[in-house]
Amino acid sequence: SSSPLTIGQGSCMFGRPPAQRVASMRPYSMQTGYEPMRDMYRSESHSSFGGPISSRGGFSLYGDRVPQSTSYQLSPRDLKDLYKPRGHMPQIMFSQPNVPGVEATRRVAALDAALQARVQQICDRLRGAQDGTFSARCGHCCRSWWGRYIRLGILSDIMPNIVFYVLYSLAVAYYAEQQNWDVVWTAVKQDAIYYPAVVLSFLLCFRASGCMDRYNDGLRTVFHMERCLREVAFEVMTRLSVADDGEGSGTAEAQAAANQRELKKRYFKHEFRRTIRLLFTCAARDLNDSALEDSDMDELEAASFNCAMTKVEHAAVLVTHSAFGHAFRVYLVCQWLLKLVKGVDEEKLFDGDDFHVTRTVEGKVQEFKHAWLEARQVAYSSMPGSVTHTLWLLTTAMCLFMPWEWVSVCQWSTWFPSVLLTVSFYGILQIANNLENPFGFDDEDIPIAKVGEHLDEEVCLTMHYAALDECGGENLYRSLMGSTMIFLEDTGGPSNEGGPYAELGAFAGRGPLP
């Protein structure tokens, strides 16, 4: 309906409705500039993301034109390619909402079943951790201790250095034996080398201490990000209104409106969970990908992050990446989350004042972005290379000279103190290098993927048991204040049938937790 406008003409687009503004943008490529218009709706054999679209959750209402109506789980290949920006956004199209209500109902029913299975899995794991026998717990402790301490660890990274200095020490011992163990640089005749060795030890300790501070900053910011999203989830889920007893009674139109309202709330919960996980995944991957540089990751590492996107969302997050200095994708998903919550607030599906939940979520999302930017500063900054190179040169010179100091005393055992020195100096240097960027896919890096998995568990439990926020207080006090008393079914308490919290009682009674 309008001529295409470039991004540079953005001031001309802000007077239009959002749909017209977005539809009028020409896709831009970092490599080729502005690309020609392309129809985003393709047939199954021409999906721009590989594989048929219908296999990823879409359902066809327009023949070969597949409206991408639902999200799909990213494959390991898709997750691996999240750090490869496309540099452009394909043209998108808008259409009026015309998906039959029965399709939305089926989708929500499938999502409810998946949530139930997820919560059941969590609770089964918790019960299994509590019901273990003494022998099982002992076996777990032994395996944990063995895996933690009986391993190579940092030695595997510096193993070439260890092998080299063992062979070098043996060569020094062979030469000293030819000289009747009388070497001019031996510690028997002078010990001046120990003073620069002590100074180097302090320098390495200062380097490791500074990198440990960076690691602690990374931990603090990651858990701050997780805490902000967890508080957002609890605020949103507990603020969703609970259906009243009289709601939906009366005419068929009122019943249909009540059912539609309930369907919106149920679908919103799942979209909220998906968007929360997508936000944390985009933020976490932008941090972890800082350790890749020019290297590549395998699909197993990429699959540690799990999220679902629509095709439009997938194309949007691939526009750019933090490795290019852009915070676009994280800010973009934050806006998706805010607009999702604001839309439900406009529908008056939250209890309390109008837009109170939206304002709360805005504040928490702002905290999340602030914490992510602090973590990003740690991930994409490092000590100047000249400093680390100088420390490496001093460490190498010290390890080359020290066997000559020990050879007259230790003779053929000179390799042993040489190995200890190599492990100490090169080990501290390698640990400092690993801690300098606490984000990545190494064993020593922050397990941010596990943090994201734990956050999803928190959101699932909050979604499933949000109604339990109405259960607090002694029944005598609740009765005194005119509130309905609540009893567990197996305690023989009075029946709660017909009360305003009857739905809550039935909900709490059928949950998977004991």
N, C-alpha and C positions, 0 to 999 in steps of 0.2 A: 504494500500500500504506500510505501515511501521509498525514495531513492536511497541506496546504501550510503552510509556515512562512515568515515574512518574514525579510529580512536582519537586522532588528533582533533576531530571536530566534536568532541564530547560536549562542549558547551551548547551545541545545537540540539542535543538529544535529551537534555534534562527536562525540557518542557513537555515531552511526550510521556504517555503511559509507560510503565516498565516493560510491558510486553513489546511495544513498538520500539523502545530504545534498544532492547537486547536483539530483537530480530533484525534491526537495521545495521548492526555491527558487521563489518566484513572480517572474516577470520584472518588473523595475522600470524605469519611464520617468521621466526628469528632468522631462518636461512634464506627464504625466498620472498619475504615481505608479505604484502596482502595477497591472499589467495582468492581464486574465483569462488563464487557461491557453490555450495554442494548441498544436495538434499540429504538431511540427516537420516530420514527413514529409508532404510535399504531392505532389499529382500534378504532372505536367510543366507543365500550364497554370496552376499556382498557385505557382510558385517565388517565394520571398520576395526573391530577389536579381535578378530579371529574367531572362527566357529560360528554356527548359526545363532541368531539372537534368541530364537524360541527355546533353545536348550538352556537359557539362563533366566528363565522365569517369565518371559513375555508371553502374551497370548494374543492371537491374531483376531482382530475385529474388522480389518480392512483388506482381506485377501493377503497379498504378498507384502503389504505395508504394515510392518510390525510396530505398534505403539509400545514403547518401552515402559510399560505401566508399573512394573515392580522392580525391585532391586535383585541383585544376584551376588552370591559369594565370590569374591575374587579368587581366582586360581593361583597356585604358587607362581606360575609364570607372570600373571598380572601383578602380584605382590612384588615380585622381583623387579619388574619394570617401573615401579612407582618412582624410582630415583632418576628415570630417564625422561625428562620433559619433552613434550612435543613442540613447544614453542608457538602453538596456535590453538584456537578454539573453533571447531567446525560450526557452521551456521546451525542455529536451532530454530525449531518451528513451534508454534503454539496452536492449540485447538481447543474447542469448547469441551467441558467435561461431559462425556457421554458413555462412560463405562457403566454397565448395568450394576445395580446394587447387589445382585446375587454374586457377582465376581468379587466385590469388596468383602462380602460376608464370608465367602470361601477363603479368601486370603487371610482375613483376621482369624478364622477358625484354625487355619494351618499354623499361623504365628502363635496362637494361644497354645496349641499342642506342642510346638517346639519349645516354648517357654516352660511349660509344665515338665517336659522331659529334661530340660536344662536344670531346673530347680531340683528335680528328683535326683539327678546325677550328683549335684552338689551335696544334697542331704545324705545320699548313700555313702559318699566319700567321708563325710563327717562321722557317720555312724561306724564305718569301717575303721576309722582312726581311733574311736573310743572302745570298740569291742575286741581289739587285738589281745591275744594271749601274752603271757610273760615272755615265752620263747620268741614269739614274733617281734615283740618290742626289742628284745635283746639283739635279735638278728638285724633289725633295722638300725639300731645304734652302732653295731659293729660295721655294717656296710657303710654307714654314714662316716664313721671315723676313718675307715680304710680309704674311702674315696676322697676324704678331705686332706689326709696327711700322707698316705702312702702313694705318692704320685710324683711325677717329674716336675709339674708346675712350671715355674719360670726357668728351670734348668733346660727344658726342651728348647726354649728360645735362644739360650746362650750356649747350647751344646757345641756348635762349631768352635767357639772361643775356648771352651774347656779342652776339647781334643787338641787344638793347636798348641795351647800352653803346656799340656802334658808332654807332647812330643818335643816342644822347645826345651822344657826343663830336662828331659832325658838327654837331649843333645848337649846342653850346657854341662850336665854331669859327666858325659863322656869326654868332653874337652878338658874338664877339670881333672879327671882321672889321668889323662895323658900328661898333665902338668903336676902330677903328684899332689893333687888337691890344694895347690898353692896358687890362688888367683888374687890379683892385685886389688880387685873390687870387693873382696869378701868382707863380711861384717867384722871379722876378727881384726882387720886393720883399720876400718873406718865405718862410721854409722851415720854419716850425714844424710843419707837417703831417707832416713825415717822421718825427718822433719817435713820435707815436701809431701811424703805419704800421709802424714797426719793432716796437713792442710787440704789435700785432695779429699780425704775422708769427710772433712767438714763441708767442703763444697758439694760433694755428692749428697750429704744429708740435707743441706739447705735446698738443693734441687728437689729431692724426694719430698721434703716437707711442703714446699710450694705446690707441687703436683697433688699431694694429698689434700691440700686445701681446695684445689679445683675439683677433686673427686667429691669432697664433702658438699661443695656448692652444687654439683650436679645432682647428688642425692637429695639435697634440700629442695631444689627446684622441681625435680620429678615428683616427689611426694606432695609438694604443694599443688602441682597440677592435678594429681590424682585426688587430693582432698577437695579441691574446688569443684570438680565434676561430680564427686560423690555427694557433696552437699547440694549441688544443683538437682541431682536425681531425687534425693530425699525430699527436698522442698517441693518439687513439681509433683511427684507421685502422691504425697500426702495431702496436697492441696486440691487434687481432683475431686470434684463433688461426687457424693454418693447419692444414688437415686432414692427419692422419697417413696413412701408406701403408696401415696396417691398419684404419683407421677405415671402418666400413661393410661390411667383409668378414664372411662368415658367414651368419647367418640372414637371411631376408627382412625380419624386424622390425628387425634392426640396420641393414640397408641403408636402410630407410625412415626410421629415426631419423636416420641420417647425412645423408640427403638433406634432411630437414626442418631439421636444424641448419644446413646450408649455405644453404638458402633463407632462413632467418631472418637469417643474417649478410649475405647479399646485399641483402635488402630493407632491413635496418637501415642499410646504407651510404647508400642513396638517401634514406631518411627523415631521416637525420642531415644530409645535404647540404641537403635542403629546409628543415629546421628552422633550420640555421645561416643560410641566406639569408633566411628569414623574420624571424629575430631581428634581423639587421643592417638589413633593410629597415624594420622597425617603428621601430628606434632612429633610423635616418637620417631617415626621414620625419617623426618627431616633432621632430627638430632643424630640418630644412628648412622645415617648416610654420610655424615661428615667424616667418618673414619674410612670411607671407601676410597676417596681420592680417585685414582685411575684404575683401581682394581675392581673386581666384580664379586658378587655374592652368589652363593648357590641357592637353589630354590628351597632347600630345607631351612636355611636361616630366614629367608623371606617369609616362609609359611608360619613362622612363630607369631607374626602379626596376622590377625584374622578380622576381616571386616566385609561389609556388603555395601555396594553402591548401585545406583542406577547408571545407565550408559551416559546420560548427560553429566552426572556428577563425576564419573570416571574421566570423561574428557576434560572437565573443568580443572580437576586437581592435577592433570598432566600438563597444564599450560606452562608451569615453571616450577622451580624447586629452590630450597634454601641454599643449596650449594652455589647458586648463582646470585646470592645476596637478596633473595626475594622472600618475603613472608606472606605471599599472596594466598597460598592454598590454605594455610591455617586460619587466616583472617576470613577467608571465604566460607569455610565450614562453620566458623563461629557465627557468621551471619545467617547461615542456614538454620542453625540451632535456635538463634534468637527469633527468627521469623516463624519457626515452627511453634515455639511457645507463645509468641504474640498472637498467632492465628487462633490458637485455642483460647487464649484470654479474651479475644474479641468475641468468640462464641459463648463467653460466660460459662465455661465449663470448670472454672476454678472457684473454690470457696474463698470468701473474704472480699476485700476491696478490689475494685477494678484495677487491673494491671499491676497489682502488688507483686504477683509472681514474676511478671515480666521484668519489673525493676530489680527484683532480687537476682534473677538469672543474669541480667545485664551486669550487675556488680560482680557476680562470681565469675562470669566469663571474662570480664576485664582483668580480674585477678589471675585467671588462668593464662591469658595472653601475656601478662607482665612476667609471670613465672617462666613461661616458655621462652620469652625473649632473653631472660637471664640465663637460662640453660643454653640457648642458642649462642650467646656470647661466649660461654665456656667451650661449646663444641667447635665453633669456627674461629677460635683464636689459639695461639700457641706461642711458646717462647721463641725468640729469634734463633734461627738455625746456627748462627755463629757461636752462640753460647753452648748448645749441646755438642757442637762439633769440637769446641775447645775442650770440654770435659772428656769427650771420647779420646782425643789425642793424649791428654794427660794420663788417663787411665791406661791406655795402650803402652805409653812409655814406662809407666810404673810397673806394669806386669812384665814387660820385657827386661827391665833392669833388676827386679827383686831376686830372680833365681841366682844371679851372680853373687848376691849378698849372702845367700843361704847355702851355696853349694859346698863350701869348705866345712860347714858344720853338719849339714844334712846328707851330703854326698848323694848316693843314689835315691834317697828319699826326698830329694828336693821337689819332686813333682807334687807331693802332698800339700805342703804349704802354698805352692804355686796354684794348685786347684782351689784352695780356700780363698786365696786372694782374688782369683778370677771370679769365683762365685760371688764374693762380697762386692767387688767394685762393679763388674759388669752386671751383676744381678740387680744392684741398686739402680744403676743407670737404666736398665731395661724396665724395671718396675716404675721408675719415674716417667719414662716415655709412655708406658701404658696408662698411667694415672693422669697424665696431662690432658688427655681427651677421654673422659669416663664413659663416653657413648660409643657404641659400636657393637660388634658381634663376637668379641673375644670373651674368654672365660672371666677375665678380670673386670670387664665392663659392667656397668649398672644393668641389671636384668629388667630393662624397661618393658620388654614383652610380657614378663610375668606380672608386672605392675598393671599393665593393660588388661590382662586376663582376670586379675583379682578385681579390678574396677568393674568389669562386665559381670562378675559374680555378684558384686554388691548391688549393681543396678537390677539384676534379675531378682534377687531376693527382695529388694525394695519394691519392685513392681508387683511381685506375687503377694507380699505381706504388708503392703502399704496400709490396708484397712485396720491393721492392728494398732495404729496410733490412737484409735478410739477406745482401746481396752484398758487404759490406765485408771487407777483409782480403786479403793475398796468399794465393794458393793453397798455397804451401809451408807457411805458418803454419797455414792451415786444416787441411791434411793432418796437420801435426804435432799439432794439438789434437784430431784425430779428427773434424773437420767435413768435410762434402762439399765438394770443389772445384767451382768454377763457372767455365765458359768461355762465351764467345760462340760462336754456331753457325758463324760464318764464319771463325773462327781455326784451325779444324782441331783443336781440343782434344779430350780424351777425352770420350766420351759420358757424359751424366748420367742416362741412362735407368735407372729403378729406384731411384734414390737418394731420400732424403727431400726433396730440393729439386728433383725433376724437374718438379713442377708450377710452381715458381717459374721454372725455366729456360724452360719452354714459354710461360709468361705473359710473361716479359720479351722473348722472341723475336718475339712476334706484336704487340707494341705499335706504335703509329703513329709514334713517334719514330724517327729513323734511328739 
